Amino acid sequence: MRSAGKRCAGLLLCQLALVSATWSGTAWADGANQLFVEIEDPGQLGRILDHNEADVARRAYLAKRYRVVEVNTAVLESDEPFYLNLFDDVSIRVETLELSTGASEFNRRWRARVLDFGPSGQDVEMLRRGLAEAEKDRAPHIPAGALEQNFMELSAILVSYDVDADSGVANPSGQRRFGRVSPEEPSEPVTGPDSPWRLIHGAFEAFGLSRVSVFGRGGEIVNYAVSPLQWSPRYAMVVEADPSRIASYIADPVERKALAEEYLEFERSLPSEEGKVTMGEIE
């Protein structure tokens, strides 16, 4: 017998099967503000991938597809809607609801509303109606409004980084790993023959979006995530999750155990990261 949660999920998928993904981001988002920017120089992209070899391999292992991008964080502050262009065929129009200080003065939290998943708002209205219907049969442990919030709102964290202008080494702002870092130091690089270092405070912000849920062509839920690269956090990796590669998604215990063991073996095969440093930019 299925649990209440599974019955609710099944009902939701049936009701929303018509709200399928028919996105063609490049066709209808031309000229619009977009959050993600392609790295056009193949040499630069290659160097970024090399510097983050294990990190990229680890995420790619659990993904159907992925890409590495720069993040145009300036659009997050815009009063105008813009596009969360995850892939060429998945481009979601959103608007910022809030951009506020996060857990510390060096972090910010971004919250946004999904306006549409395609060239018009029709898909969103259909989705809202389906979610409202599914809400009536939600499992008791699911809070009221949680279904709509899960699909119609996004939340991301931005972390500020300081960069040594000479070496390019980056560290999260305020962590004092450069020896004399303090918020009182000038925001511009310190110059002059007697200066032992030149630090750029708040040189960039790393962007992390843990989940974006949309509906695939068959009405199935497709999950995406955006995370800063471990050793080059100025750049981010956009991933479409592959449920068949994630052990926690597998119901059969034997298959789940085999998949988990396979992943551990994969982890052991990754190259050593000893001596790696976090870089602010890779040219």
C-alpha beads as a LAMMPS data file, in Angstrom:
LAMMPS data file: protein, C-alpha beads

283 atoms
282 bonds

1 atom types
1 bond types

-500.0 500.0 xlo xhi
-500.0 500.0 ylo yhi
-500.0 500.0 zlo zhi

Masses

1 110.0

Atoms # bond

1 1 1 0.000 0.000 0.000
2 1 1 1.356 3.401 -0.940
3 1 1 1.975 6.019 1.733
4 1 1 -0.027 9.269 1.816
5 1 1 3.038 11.133 0.570
6 1 1 3.424 8.827 -2.437
7 1 1 -0.302 9.016 -3.225
8 1 1 -0.074 12.817 -3.122
9 1 1 2.960 12.834 -5.409
10 1 1 1.252 10.465 -7.835
11 1 1 -1.858 12.615 -7.947
12 1 1 0.222 15.715 -8.510
13 1 1 2.017 14.153 -11.465
14 1 1 -1.244 12.995 -13.041
15 1 1 -2.882 16.381 -12.651
16 1 1 0.106 18.220 -14.037
17 1 1 0.968 15.910 -16.904
18 1 1 -0.279 18.550 -19.330
19 1 1 2.095 21.138 -17.879
20 1 1 4.994 19.700 -19.850
21 1 1 8.259 21.372 -20.704
22 1 1 8.072 22.890 -24.158
23 1 1 10.793 25.451 -23.513
24 1 1 12.971 26.768 -26.288
25 1 1 15.023 29.265 -24.350
26 1 1 17.170 30.486 -27.217
27 1 1 14.107 31.076 -29.372
28 1 1 12.170 33.384 -27.087
29 1 1 14.691 34.781 -24.597
30 1 1 16.884 36.552 -27.153
31 1 1 17.976 39.968 -25.946
32 1 1 16.653 39.422 -22.423
33 1 1 18.757 39.609 -19.304
34 1 1 20.121 36.179 -18.461
35 1 1 21.733 34.995 -15.241
36 1 1 24.265 32.605 -16.744
37 1 1 26.953 33.603 -19.212
38 1 1 28.746 31.169 -21.522
39 1 1 32.533 30.886 -21.215
40 1 1 33.319 31.451 -24.877
41 1 1 37.075 30.867 -24.777
42 1 1 37.626 27.073 -25.052
43 1 1 41.130 27.443 -23.609
44 1 1 39.861 29.225 -20.510
45 1 1 37.056 26.681 -20.049
46 1 1 39.595 23.877 -20.351
47 1 1 41.805 25.420 -17.671
48 1 1 38.819 25.846 -15.352
49 1 1 37.821 22.206 -15.829
50 1 1 41.407 21.037 -15.243
51 1 1 41.713 23.033 -12.016
52 1 1 38.432 21.532 -10.763
53 1 1 38.848 18.066 -12.263
54 1 1 37.664 15.986 -9.292
55 1 1 34.853 18.385 -8.346
56 1 1 33.465 18.487 -11.888
57 1 1 33.763 14.696 -12.283
58 1 1 31.972 14.128 -8.978
59 1 1 28.974 16.241 -9.979
60 1 1 28.919 15.019 -13.569
61 1 1 28.748 11.427 -12.291
62 1 1 25.275 12.122 -10.849
63 1 1 24.043 14.257 -13.743
64 1 1 22.248 13.721 -17.018
65 1 1 23.973 16.830 -18.349
66 1 1 25.882 19.819 -17.070
67 1 1 27.655 23.002 -18.101
68 1 1 30.107 25.438 -16.486
69 1 1 29.216 29.135 -16.652
70 1 1 29.908 32.569 -15.242
71 1 1 27.134 34.123 -13.155
72 1 1 25.887 37.614 -13.954
73 1 1 24.944 38.459 -10.349
74 1 1 24.113 42.055 -11.336
75 1 1 20.765 40.932 -12.804
76 1 1 19.674 39.717 -9.362
77 1 1 19.404 43.360 -8.301
78 1 1 17.256 44.336 -11.264
79 1 1 13.653 45.447 -10.832
80 1 1 12.901 43.835 -14.179
81 1 1 12.261 40.102 -14.781
82 1 1 15.134 38.091 -16.222
83 1 1 15.867 34.540 -17.337
84 1 1 17.330 31.687 -15.355
85 1 1 18.842 30.125 -18.481
86 1 1 19.829 26.731 -17.096
87 1 1 20.307 25.155 -20.540
88 1 1 19.494 26.246 -24.080
89 1 1 16.160 24.426 -23.872
90 1 1 15.366 25.283 -20.231
91 1 1 15.030 29.003 -19.584
92 1 1 12.733 30.146 -16.786
93 1 1 11.546 33.749 -16.431
94 1 1 11.815 34.974 -12.829
95 1 1 11.650 38.171 -10.801
96 1 1 13.533 39.020 -7.629
97 1 1 11.419 39.207 -4.485
98 1 1 14.228 39.823 -1.999
99 1 1 17.991 40.310 -1.947
100 1 1 19.075 40.667 1.656
101 1 1 21.992 40.128 4.037
102 1 1 22.383 36.468 4.886
103 1 1 24.009 34.697 7.817
104 1 1 26.792 37.320 7.890
105 1 1 27.613 40.653 6.302
106 1 1 29.586 38.749 3.649
107 1 1 26.635 36.609 2.540
108 1 1 23.457 37.550 0.735
109 1 1 20.215 35.647 0.242
110 1 1 18.267 35.884 -2.997
111 1 1 14.612 34.915 -3.221
112 1 1 12.642 34.949 -6.457
113 1 1 9.275 34.095 -7.983
114 1 1 8.854 32.036 -11.156
115 1 1 6.837 33.998 -13.707
116 1 1 6.699 31.406 -16.454
117 1 1 8.355 28.303 -17.834
118 1 1 7.788 29.206 -21.456
119 1 1 6.831 31.972 -23.861
120 1 1 3.689 32.916 -21.897
121 1 1 2.276 32.726 -18.410
122 1 1 -0.229 30.052 -19.430
123 1 1 1.929 27.190 -18.182
124 1 1 2.269 28.850 -14.792
125 1 1 -1.475 29.325 -14.405
126 1 1 -2.050 25.667 -15.288
127 1 1 0.616 24.689 -12.796
128 1 1 -0.928 26.815 -10.057
129 1 1 -4.350 25.277 -10.638
130 1 1 -2.874 21.778 -10.496
131 1 1 -0.933 22.557 -7.349
132 1 1 -4.025 24.026 -5.695
133 1 1 -5.941 20.831 -6.494
134 1 1 -3.133 18.624 -5.247
135 1 1 -2.964 20.736 -2.086
136 1 1 -6.359 19.369 -1.036
137 1 1 -4.934 15.841 -0.857
138 1 1 -1.501 16.622 0.511
139 1 1 -0.021 14.401 3.185
140 1 1 -0.561 15.665 6.755
141 1 1 3.159 16.325 7.258
142 1 1 3.317 18.663 4.230
143 1 1 2.598 22.275 5.324
144 1 1 -0.153 24.230 3.567
145 1 1 1.227 26.076 0.542
146 1 1 4.427 24.024 0.465
147 1 1 3.712 22.501 -2.948
148 1 1 3.298 25.857 -4.674
149 1 1 6.291 27.333 -2.859
150 1 1 8.436 24.365 -3.941
151 1 1 7.776 24.994 -7.625
152 1 1 7.061 28.712 -7.800
153 1 1 9.740 30.194 -5.533
154 1 1 13.538 29.967 -5.692
155 1 1 16.132 30.721 -3.035
156 1 1 19.898 31.093 -3.468
157 1 1 22.932 32.091 -1.407
158 1 1 25.661 34.486 -2.553
159 1 1 29.034 34.378 -0.770
160 1 1 31.503 37.261 -1.093
161 1 1 35.163 36.504 -1.902
162 1 1 38.352 38.524 -1.484
163 1 1 41.136 38.051 -4.026
164 1 1 44.860 38.683 -3.776
165 1 1 45.550 40.806 -6.842
166 1 1 49.065 39.445 -7.323
167 1 1 48.544 35.696 -6.898
168 1 1 44.838 35.452 -7.814
169 1 1 44.204 33.358 -4.693
170 1 1 40.658 33.787 -3.340
171 1 1 39.114 33.252 0.073
172 1 1 35.649 33.956 1.496
173 1 1 35.498 37.552 2.699
174 1 1 36.243 38.032 6.383
175 1 1 38.111 34.768 6.934
176 1 1 41.463 36.556 7.438
177 1 1 43.497 33.981 5.543
178 1 1 45.678 36.581 3.858
179 1 1 47.373 37.700 7.065
180 1 1 46.070 41.253 7.331
181 1 1 42.525 41.075 5.979
182 1 1 40.017 43.246 7.789
183 1 1 36.806 45.041 6.788
184 1 1 38.504 48.362 7.568
185 1 1 41.079 47.956 4.805
186 1 1 40.469 49.906 1.592
187 1 1 38.154 48.313 -0.987
188 1 1 40.637 49.036 -3.802
189 1 1 43.953 47.178 -4.189
190 1 1 46.744 48.611 -2.046
191 1 1 49.591 49.814 -4.253
192 1 1 53.056 51.216 -3.760
193 1 1 56.642 49.957 -3.419
194 1 1 56.271 49.240 0.308
195 1 1 52.993 47.309 0.046
196 1 1 53.481 43.575 0.843
197 1 1 50.104 42.637 -0.619
198 1 1 47.275 43.954 -2.759
199 1 1 43.865 42.687 -1.735
200 1 1 40.587 43.241 -3.552
201 1 1 37.712 42.997 -1.067
202 1 1 34.453 41.619 -2.432
203 1 1 36.020 40.852 -5.820
204 1 1 33.119 38.561 -6.721
205 1 1 30.213 36.609 -5.254
206 1 1 29.815 32.842 -5.572
207 1 1 26.257 31.792 -6.420
208 1 1 24.577 28.610 -5.194
209 1 1 21.032 27.473 -5.989
210 1 1 20.351 24.089 -4.432
211 1 1 17.280 23.110 -6.442
212 1 1 15.041 24.203 -9.291
213 1 1 12.126 21.823 -9.949
214 1 1 10.342 21.853 -13.306
215 1 1 8.228 19.417 -15.276
216 1 1 9.611 17.380 -18.147
217 1 1 7.816 16.561 -21.367
218 1 1 6.062 13.582 -19.818
219 1 1 4.977 15.451 -16.697
220 1 1 7.838 14.040 -14.610
221 1 1 9.659 16.277 -12.155
222 1 1 13.142 17.301 -13.316
223 1 1 15.543 18.769 -10.748
224 1 1 18.373 21.194 -11.504
225 1 1 21.045 22.668 -9.228
226 1 1 23.659 25.417 -9.544
227 1 1 26.803 25.319 -7.405
228 1 1 30.094 27.263 -7.354
229 1 1 33.094 25.229 -8.435
230 1 1 35.131 24.147 -5.420
231 1 1 38.447 25.649 -6.529
232 1 1 37.114 28.376 -8.851
233 1 1 33.965 29.704 -7.129
234 1 1 33.677 32.663 -9.510
235 1 1 32.320 30.046 -11.937
236 1 1 29.354 27.743 -11.402
237 1 1 28.268 24.323 -12.595
238 1 1 24.671 23.881 -13.743
239 1 1 23.487 20.275 -13.383
240 1 1 20.403 18.331 -14.398
241 1 1 20.118 15.523 -11.864
242 1 1 19.958 11.895 -13.013
243 1 1 17.723 10.019 -10.514
244 1 1 18.978 6.671 -11.807
245 1 1 22.485 7.546 -10.546
246 1 1 21.469 8.729 -7.062
247 1 1 21.299 5.891 -4.533
248 1 1 18.809 7.623 -2.233
249 1 1 16.300 7.720 -5.107
250 1 1 16.416 3.946 -5.664
251 1 1 13.664 1.911 -3.973
252 1 1 15.169 -1.568 -4.350
253 1 1 17.633 -2.084 -1.429
254 1 1 19.954 -4.393 -3.372
255 1 1 20.173 -2.018 -6.309
256 1 1 20.580 0.948 -3.958
257 1 1 23.480 -0.731 -2.137
258 1 1 25.190 -1.689 -5.406
259 1 1 24.873 1.877 -6.683
260 1 1 26.291 3.295 -3.440
261 1 1 29.266 0.918 -3.599
262 1 1 29.840 1.825 -7.233
263 1 1 29.938 5.493 -6.277
264 1 1 32.453 4.848 -3.489
265 1 1 34.687 3.078 -5.979
266 1 1 34.341 6.059 -8.304
267 1 1 35.320 8.426 -5.470
268 1 1 38.482 6.405 -4.845
269 1 1 39.417 6.794 -8.526
270 1 1 39.366 10.597 -8.465
271 1 1 42.682 12.470 -8.676
272 1 1 44.274 13.876 -5.540
273 1 1 43.518 17.511 -4.719
274 1 1 46.451 17.965 -2.391
275 1 1 48.001 21.395 -2.767
276 1 1 45.041 22.894 -4.624
277 1 1 44.259 26.546 -3.903
278 1 1 41.075 28.481 -4.544
279 1 1 41.510 30.887 -7.448
280 1 1 39.466 34.007 -8.096
281 1 1 39.859 33.890 -11.852
282 1 1 41.404 31.543 -14.371
283 1 1 42.575 33.131 -17.595

Bonds

1 1 1 2
2 1 2 3
3 1 3 4
4 1 4 5
5 1 5 6
6 1 6 7
7 1 7 8
8 1 8 9
9 1 9 10
10 1 10 11
11 1 11 12
12 1 12 13
13 1 13 14
14 1 14 15
15 1 15 16
16 1 16 17
17 1 17 18
18 1 18 19
19 1 19 20
20 1 20 21
21 1 21 22
22 1 22 23
23 1 23 24
24 1 24 25
25 1 25 26
26 1 26 27
27 1 27 28
28 1 28 29
29 1 29 30
30 1 30 31
31 1 31 32
32 1 32 33
33 1 33 34
34 1 34 35
35 1 35 36
36 1 36 37
37 1 37 38
38 1 38 39
39 1 39 40
40 1 40 41
41 1 41 42
42 1 42 43
43 1 43 44
44 1 44 45
45 1 45 46
46 1 46 47
47 1 47 48
48 1 48 49
49 1 49 50
50 1 50 51
51 1 51 52
52 1 52 53
53 1 53 54
54 1 54 55
55 1 55 56
56 1 56 57
57 1 57 58
58 1 58 59
59 1 59 60
60 1 60 61
61 1 61 62
62 1 62 63
63 1 63 64
64 1 64 65
65 1 65 66
66 1 66 67
67 1 67 68
68 1 68 69
69 1 69 70
70 1 70 71
71 1 71 72
72 1 72 73
73 1 73 74
74 1 74 75
75 1 75 76
76 1 76 77
77 1 77 78
78 1 78 79
79 1 79 80
80 1 80 81
81 1 81 82
82 1 82 83
83 1 83 84
84 1 84 85
85 1 85 86
86 1 86 87
87 1 87 88
88 1 88 89
89 1 89 90
90 1 90 91
91 1 91 92
92 1 92 93
93 1 93 94
94 1 94 95
95 1 95 96
96 1 96 97
97 1 97 98
98 1 98 99
99 1 99 100
100 1 100 101
101 1 101 102
102 1 102 103
103 1 103 104
104 1 104 105
105 1 105 106
106 1 106 107
107 1 107 108
108 1 108 109
109 1 109 110
110 1 110 111
111 1 111 112
112 1 112 113
113 1 113 114
114 1 114 115
115 1 115 116
116 1 116 117
117 1 117 118
118 1 118 119
119 1 119 120
120 1 120 121
121 1 121 122
122 1 122 123
123 1 123 124
124 1 124 125
125 1 125 126
126 1 126 127
127 1 127 128
128 1 128 129
129 1 129 130
130 1 130 131
131 1 131 132
132 1 132 133
133 1 133 134
134 1 134 135
135 1 135 136
136 1 136 137
137 1 137 138
138 1 138 139
139 1 139 140
140 1 140 141
141 1 141 142
142 1 142 143
143 1 143 144
144 1 144 145
145 1 145 146
146 1 146 147
147 1 147 148
148 1 148 149
149 1 149 150
150 1 150 151
151 1 151 152
152 1 152 153
153 1 153 154
154 1 154 155
155 1 155 156
156 1 156 157
157 1 157 158
158 1 158 159
159 1 159 160
160 1 160 161
161 1 161 162
162 1 162 163
163 1 163 164
164 1 164 165
165 1 165 166
166 1 166 167
167 1 167 168
168 1 168 169
169 1 169 170
170 1 170 171
171 1 171 172
172 1 172 173
173 1 173 174
174 1 174 175
175 1 175 176
176 1 176 177
177 1 177 178
178 1 178 179
179 1 179 180
180 1 180 181
181 1 181 182
182 1 182 183
183 1 183 184
184 1 184 185
185 1 185 186
186 1 186 187
187 1 187 188
188 1 188 189
189 1 189 190
190 1 190 191
191 1 191 192
192 1 192 193
193 1 193 194
194 1 194 195
195 1 195 196
196 1 196 197
197 1 197 198
198 1 198 199
199 1 199 200
200 1 200 201
201 1 201 202
202 1 202 203
203 1 203 204
204 1 204 205
205 1 205 206
206 1 206 207
207 1 207 208
208 1 208 209
209 1 209 210
210 1 210 211
211 1 211 212
212 1 212 213
213 1 213 214
214 1 214 215
215 1 215 216
216 1 216 217
217 1 217 218
218 1 218 219
219 1 219 220
220 1 220 221
221 1 221 222
222 1 222 223
223 1 223 224
224 1 224 225
225 1 225 226
226 1 226 227
227 1 227 228
228 1 228 229
229 1 229 230
230 1 230 231
231 1 231 232
232 1 232 233
233 1 233 234
234 1 234 235
235 1 235 236
236 1 236 237
237 1 237 238
238 1 238 239
239 1 239 240
240 1 240 241
241 1 241 242
242 1 242 243
243 1 243 244
244 1 244 245
245 1 245 246
246 1 246 247
247 1 247 248
248 1 248 249
249 1 249 250
250 1 250 251
251 1 251 252
252 1 252 253
253 1 253 254
254 1 254 255
255 1 255 256
256 1 256 257
257 1 257 258
258 1 258 259
259 1 259 260
260 1 260 261
261 1 261 262
262 1 262 263
263 1 263 264
264 1 264 265
265 1 265 266
266 1 266 267
267 1 267 268
268 1 268 269
269 1 269 270
270 1 270 271
271 1 271 272
272 1 272 273
273 1 273 274
274 1 274 275
275 1 275 276
276 1 276 277
277 1 277 278
278 1 278 279
279 1 279 280
280 1 280 281
281 1 281 282
282 1 282 283
